Amino acid sequence: MSKNIVYIDPDLEFLIPQFLENREEDRQRLEKLLQESEFDQIRIIGHSMKGSGGGYGFDYLTEIGSQIEKNAELKNKEEIKNLIDELRNYLDNLEIIYQKE
């Protein structure tokens, strides 16, 4: 499986481990919330991911957060499950390269 390579400004290096740990916690919470059909809470997490991803250099997290948010509004359980799987795959195969732009 190919790695998801993300180039991050070295100035953010100390923030990235906690940021990614929080995204993994989000993923676990999303799975639990989906089982409970808590679409409002799912929407909030998606919205938060949409807002924070790009600021740290993780544009894909912004994109997937937006999709989670939209599908939570539609109560589209199957698509949310697929997006959570995509999120897991992305986080599990992430390779970060620190470099100045």
N, CA and C atoms as an extended XYZ file, in Angstrom:
303
Properties=species:S:1:pos:R:3:atomname:S:1:resname:S:1:resid:I:1 pbc="F F F"
N         0.848       -1.183        0.000 N   MET     1
C         0.000        0.000        0.000 CA  MET     1
C         0.888        1.239        0.000 C   MET     1
N         0.505        2.223       -0.777 N   SER     2
C         1.322        3.421       -0.874 CA  SER     2
C         1.120        4.323        0.337 C   SER     2
N         2.153        5.083        0.610 N   LYS     3
C         2.109        6.023        1.735 CA  LYS     3
C         1.414        7.307        1.297 C   LYS     3
N         0.782        7.951        2.243 N   ASN     4
C         0.203        9.272        2.027 CA  ASN     4
C         1.249       10.273        2.500 C   ASN     4
N         1.971       10.865        1.567 N   ILE     5
C         3.056       11.764        1.919 CA  ILE     5
C         2.505       13.174        2.071 C   ILE     5
N         2.836       13.788        3.203 N   VAL     6
C         2.415       15.147        3.484 CA  VAL     6
C         3.653       15.949        3.856 C   VAL     6
N         3.793       17.105        3.223 N   TYR     7
C         4.922       17.993        3.504 CA  TYR     7
C         4.461       19.052        4.495 C   TYR     7
N         5.173       19.125        5.615 N   ILE     8
C         4.793       20.011        6.717 CA  ILE     8
C         5.942       20.967        7.010 C   ILE     8
N         5.582       22.183        7.316 N   ASP     9
C         6.575       23.172        7.723 CA  ASP     9
C         7.224       22.704        9.030 C   ASP     9
N         8.561       22.716        9.105 N   PRO    10
C         9.234       22.254       10.327 CA  PRO    10
C         8.839       23.043       11.579 C   PRO    10
N         8.360       24.275       11.398 N   ASP    11
C         7.928       25.063       12.548 CA  ASP    11
C         6.743       24.406       13.278 C   ASP    11
N         6.010       23.542       12.581 N   LEU    12
C         4.847       22.874       13.172 CA  LEU    12
C         5.185       21.497       13.736 C   LEU    12
N         6.422       21.076       13.604 N   GLU    13
C         6.807       19.700       13.941 CA  GLU    13
C         6.376       19.297       15.352 C   GLU    13
N         6.537       20.179       16.318 N   PHE    14
C         6.203       19.823       17.698 CA  PHE    14
C         4.690       19.672       17.916 C   PHE    14
N         3.888       20.230       17.026 N   LEU    15
C         2.426       20.140       17.171 CA  LEU    15
C         1.832       18.892       16.511 C   LEU    15
N         2.531       18.352       15.536 N   ILE    16
C         1.956       17.317       14.682 CA  ILE    16
C         1.628       16.013       15.424 C   ILE    16
N         2.499       15.482       16.283 N   PRO    17
C         2.137       14.221       16.953 CA  PRO    17
C         0.812       14.309       17.723 C   PRO    17
N         0.614       15.384       18.472 N   GLN    18
C        -0.637       15.540       19.224 CA  GLN    18
C        -1.813       15.749       18.276 C   GLN    18
N        -1.614       16.512       17.229 N   PHE    19
C        -2.669       16.744       16.237 CA  PHE    19
C        -3.138       15.413       15.649 C   PHE    19
N        -2.187       14.557       15.265 N   LEU    20
C        -2.546       13.272       14.656 CA  LEU    20
C        -3.158       12.322       15.683 C   LEU    20
N        -2.682       12.381       16.909 N   GLU    21
C        -3.281       11.565       17.973 CA  GLU    21
C        -4.748       11.970       18.167 C   GLU    21
N        -5.009       13.266       18.121 N   ASN    22
C        -6.387       13.749       18.250 CA  ASN    22
C        -7.260       13.290       17.086 C   ASN    22
N        -6.682       13.218       15.876 N   ARG    23
C        -7.465       12.754       14.726 CA  ARG    23
C        -7.784       11.262       14.874 C   ARG    23
N        -6.858       10.506       15.432 N   GLU    24
C        -7.130        9.076       15.676 CA  GLU    24
C        -8.237        8.932       16.710 C   GLU    24
N        -8.217        9.772       17.738 N   GLU    25
C        -9.304        9.752       18.730 CA  GLU    25
C       -10.629       10.141       18.075 C   GLU    25
N       -10.583       11.112       17.169 N   ASP    26
C       -11.789       11.485       16.423 CA  ASP    26
C       -12.324       10.282       15.649 C   ASP    26
N       -11.424        9.564       14.980 N   ARG    27
C       -11.844        8.405       14.192 CA  ARG    27
C       -12.540        7.371       15.079 C   ARG    27
N       -11.969        7.111       16.240 N   GLN    28
C       -12.569        6.138       17.153 CA  GLN    28
C       -13.929        6.632       17.653 C   GLN    28
N       -14.019        7.922       17.966 N   ARG    29
C       -15.289        8.488       18.408 CA  ARG    29
C       -16.333        8.417       17.298 C   ARG    29
N       -15.905        8.680       16.054 N   LEU    30
C       -16.832        8.617       14.923 CA  LEU    30
C       -17.423        7.225       14.773 C   LEU    30
N       -16.593        6.200       14.936 N   GLU    31
C       -17.099        4.826       14.833 CA  GLU    31
C       -18.162        4.565       15.895 C   GLU    31
N       -17.883        4.986       17.116 N   LYS    32
C       -18.829        4.783       18.216 CA  LYS    32
C       -20.109        5.588       17.979 C   LYS    32
N       -19.969        6.841       17.571 N   LEU    33
C       -21.132        7.692       17.329 CA  LEU    33
C       -21.973        7.168       16.171 C   LEU    33
N       -21.320        6.593       15.177 N   LEU    34
C       -22.071        6.049       14.041 CA  LEU    34
C       -22.925        4.861       14.480 C   LEU    34
N       -22.372        4.027       15.350 N   GLN    35
C       -23.141        2.891       15.868 CA  GLN    35
C       -24.378        3.373       16.612 C   GLN    35
N       -24.264        4.541       17.237 N   GLU    36
C       -25.367        5.094       18.027 CA  GLU    36
C       -26.226        6.066       17.209 C   GLU    36
N       -25.912        6.217       15.917 N   SER    37
C       -26.625        7.143       15.023 CA  SER    37
C       -26.672        8.564       15.584 C   SER    37
N       -25.563        8.998       16.169 N   GLU    38
C       -25.455       10.356       16.727 CA  GLU    38
C       -24.942       11.305       15.644 C   GLU    38
N       -25.816       11.582       14.670 N   PHE    39
C       -25.396       12.341       13.495 CA  PHE    39
C       -24.988       13.771       13.826 C   PHE    39
N       -25.595       14.365       14.845 N   ASP    40
C       -25.230       15.730       15.208 CA  ASP    40
C       -23.786       15.797       15.703 C   ASP    40
N       -23.405       14.841       16.553 N   GLN    41
C       -22.024       14.798       17.060 CA  GLN    41
C       -21.045       14.461       15.932 C   GLN    41
N       -21.450       13.583       15.027 N   ILE    42
C       -20.611       13.243       13.872 CA  ILE    42
C       -20.378       14.493       13.030 C   ILE    42
N       -21.432       15.261       12.817 N   ARG    43
C       -21.338       16.492       12.028 CA  ARG    43
C       -20.348       17.467       12.672 C   ARG    43
N       -20.406       17.587       13.988 N   ILE    44
C       -19.509       18.502       14.713 CA  ILE    44
C       -18.048       18.083       14.545 C   ILE    44
N       -17.763       16.797       14.649 N   ILE    45
C       -16.388       16.314       14.474 CA  ILE    45
C       -15.927       16.563       13.037 C   ILE    45
N       -16.801       16.271       12.077 N   GLY    46
C       -16.461       16.527       10.675 CA  GLY    46
C       -16.158       17.995       10.440 C   GLY    46
N       -16.973       18.854       11.007 N   HIS    47
C       -16.783       20.304       10.862 CA  HIS    47
C       -15.443       20.736       11.465 C   HIS    47
N       -15.121       20.199       12.613 N   SER    48
C       -13.858       20.515       13.282 CA  SER    48
C       -12.660       20.062       12.443 C   SER    48
N       -12.752       18.848       11.887 N   MET    49
C       -11.669       18.341       11.035 CA  MET    49
C       -11.516       19.209        9.795 C   MET    49
N       -12.649       19.613        9.226 N   LYS    50
C       -12.641       20.464        8.040 CA  LYS    50
C       -11.904       21.765        8.353 C   LYS    50
N       -12.126       22.294        9.543 N   GLY    51
C       -11.531       23.566        9.916 CA  GLY    51
C       -10.066       23.504       10.270 C   GLY    51
N        -9.612       22.386       10.801 N   SER    52
C        -8.232       22.342       11.308 CA  SER    52
C        -7.239       21.675       10.369 C   SER    52
N        -7.689       20.791        9.503 N   GLY    53
C        -6.770       20.014        8.674 CA  GLY    53
C        -5.792       20.838        7.862 C   GLY    53
N        -6.337       21.756        7.054 N   GLY    54
C        -5.503       22.549        6.165 CA  GLY    54
C        -4.527       23.443        6.903 C   GLY    54
N        -4.915       23.926        8.073 N   GLY    55
C        -4.049       24.802        8.853 CA  GLY    55
C        -2.757       24.119        9.284 C   GLY    55
N        -2.803       22.812        9.371 N   TYR    56
C        -1.616       22.041        9.756 CA  TYR    56
C        -0.939       21.413        8.532 C   TYR    56
N        -1.520       21.629        7.361 N   GLY    57
C        -0.934       21.071        6.140 CA  GLY    57
C        -1.579       19.777        5.686 C   GLY    57
N        -2.655       19.368        6.337 N   PHE    58
C        -3.326       18.119        5.993 CA  PHE    58
C        -4.614       18.429        5.226 C   PHE    58
N        -4.440       18.803        3.954 N   ASP    59
C        -5.594       19.188        3.144 CA  ASP    59
C        -6.606       18.061        3.001 C   ASP    59
N        -6.120       16.822        2.974 N   TYR    60
C        -7.035       15.685        2.850 CA  TYR    60
C        -7.966       15.587        4.064 C   TYR    60
N        -7.471       15.921        5.243 N   LEU    61
C        -8.322       15.895        6.436 CA  LEU    61
C        -9.418       16.948        6.339 C   LEU    61
N        -9.108       18.087        5.730 N   THR    62
C       -10.118       19.121        5.504 CA  THR    62
C       -11.200       18.580        4.569 C   THR    62
N       -10.761       17.924        3.511 N   GLU    63
C       -11.689       17.371        2.519 CA  GLU    63
C       -12.584       16.283        3.139 C   GLU    63
N       -11.978       15.350        3.840 N   ILE    64
C       -12.757       14.251        4.409 CA  ILE    64
C       -13.660       14.755        5.538 C   ILE    64
N       -13.183       15.743        6.297 N   GLY    65
C       -14.019       16.336        7.341 CA  GLY    65
C       -15.260       16.976        6.756 C   GLY    65
N       -15.088       17.657        5.639 N   SER    66
C       -16.214       18.282        4.944 CA  SER    66
C       -17.223       17.232        4.487 C   SER    66
N       -16.718       16.130        3.947 N   GLN    67
C       -17.600       15.055        3.476 CA  GLN    67
C       -18.337       14.394        4.644 C   GLN    67
N       -17.648       14.207        5.755 N   ILE    68
C       -18.289       13.631        6.943 CA  ILE    68
C       -19.393       14.559        7.425 C   ILE    68
N       -19.084       15.851        7.475 N   GLU    69
C       -20.071       16.834        7.921 CA  GLU    69
C       -21.326       16.785        7.037 C   GLU    69
N       -21.135       16.806        5.722 N   LYS    70
C       -22.267       16.791        4.787 CA  LYS    70
C       -23.097       15.521        4.929 C   LYS    70
N       -22.411       14.374        5.026 N   ASN    71
C       -23.133       13.109        5.114 CA  ASN    71
C       -23.826       12.930        6.455 C   ASN    71
N       -23.309       13.559        7.499 N   ALA    72
C       -23.991       13.524        8.797 CA  ALA    72
C       -25.298       14.308        8.705 C   ALA    72
N       -25.266       15.436        7.998 N   GLU    73
C       -26.490       16.212        7.810 CA  GLU    73
C       -27.535       15.402        7.052 C   GLU    73
N       -27.075       14.557        6.124 N   LEU    74
C       -27.974       13.712        5.328 CA  LEU    74
C       -28.318       12.396        6.036 C   LEU    74
N       -27.674       12.171        7.194 N   LYS    75
C       -27.834       10.912        7.942 CA  LYS    75
C       -27.518        9.689        7.060 C   LYS    75
N       -26.476        9.833        6.265 N   ASN    76
C       -26.057        8.792        5.330 CA  ASN    76
C       -25.036        7.873        6.012 C   ASN    76
N       -25.577        6.900        6.731 N   LYS    77
C       -24.764        6.019        7.572 CA  LYS    77
C       -23.705        5.248        6.776 C   LYS    77
N       -24.092        4.716        5.621 N   GLU    78
C       -23.176        3.895        4.827 CA  GLU    78
C       -21.996        4.724        4.324 C   GLU    78
N       -22.276        5.935        3.843 N   GLU    79
C       -21.201        6.783        3.331 CA  GLU    79
C       -20.294        7.252        4.472 C   GLU    79
N       -20.856        7.535        5.637 N   ILE    80
C       -20.033        7.921        6.789 CA  ILE    80
C       -19.107        6.777        7.164 C   ILE    80
N       -19.626        5.559        7.141 N   LYS    81
C       -18.787        4.387        7.441 CA  LYS    81
C       -17.624        4.308        6.450 C   LYS    81
N       -17.914        4.526        5.161 N   ASN    82
C       -16.853        4.505        4.143 CA  ASN    82
C       -15.818        5.593        4.404 C   ASN    82
N       -16.275        6.770        4.791 N   LEU    83
C       -15.361        7.886        5.062 CA  LEU    83
C       -14.500        7.616        6.290 C   LEU    83
N       -15.074        6.979        7.309 N   ILE    84
C       -14.294        6.612        8.495 CA  ILE    84
C       -13.209        5.603        8.103 C   ILE    84
N       -13.564        4.656        7.229 N   ASP    85
C       -12.570        3.699        6.733 CA  ASP    85
C       -11.462        4.410        5.955 C   ASP    85
N       -11.844        5.393        5.135 N   GLU    86
C       -10.853        6.172        4.394 CA  GLU    86
C        -9.940        6.932        5.353 C   GLU    86
N       -10.530        7.485        6.396 N   LEU    87
C        -9.757        8.218        7.396 CA  LEU    87
C        -8.761        7.292        8.075 C   LEU    87
N        -9.204        6.098        8.456 N   ARG    88
C        -8.304        5.120        9.087 CA  ARG    88
C        -7.151        4.797        8.143 C   ARG    88
N        -7.463        4.521        6.895 N   ASN    89
C        -6.446        4.181        5.915 CA  ASN    89
C        -5.446        5.329        5.746 C   ASN    89
N        -5.965        6.536        5.686 N   TYR    90
C        -5.106        7.712        5.533 CA  TYR    90
C        -4.159        7.849        6.724 C   TYR    90
N        -4.707        7.790        7.930 N   LEU    91
C        -3.884        7.954        9.136 CA  LEU    91
C        -2.871        6.821        9.293 C   LEU    91
N        -3.276        5.600        8.943 N   ASP    92
C        -2.389        4.438        9.091 CA  ASP    92
C        -1.229        4.465        8.096 C   ASP    92
N        -1.388        5.185        6.999 N   ASN    93
C        -0.374        5.170        5.944 CA  ASN    93
C         0.236        6.546        5.713 C   ASN    93
N         0.261        7.331        6.752 N   LEU    94
C         0.755        8.699        6.662 CA  LEU    94
C         2.264        8.736        6.799 C   LEU    94
N         2.902        9.480        5.915 N   GLU    95
C         4.337        9.739        6.027 CA  GLU    95
C         4.515       11.254        5.967 C   GLU    95
N         5.135       11.788        7.002 N   ILE    96
C         5.307       13.230        7.099 CA  ILE    96
C         6.740       13.594        6.778 C   ILE    96
N         6.888       14.569        5.913 N   ILE    97
C         8.211       15.083        5.564 CA  ILE    97
C         8.205       16.558        5.937 C   ILE    97
N         9.129       16.930        6.804 N   TYR    98
C         9.218       18.319        7.249 CA  TYR    98
C        10.150       19.091        6.320 C   TYR    98
N         9.587       20.096        5.684 N   GLN    99
C        10.401       20.928        4.801 CA  GLN    99
C         9.785       22.297        4.652 C   GLN    99
N        10.641       23.254        4.526 N   LYS   100
C        10.172       24.622        4.269 CA  LYS   100
C         9.608       24.683        2.861 C   LYS   100
N         8.559       25.448        2.694 N   GLU   101
C         7.958       25.568        1.359 CA  GLU   101
C         8.806       26.453        0.465 C   GLU   101
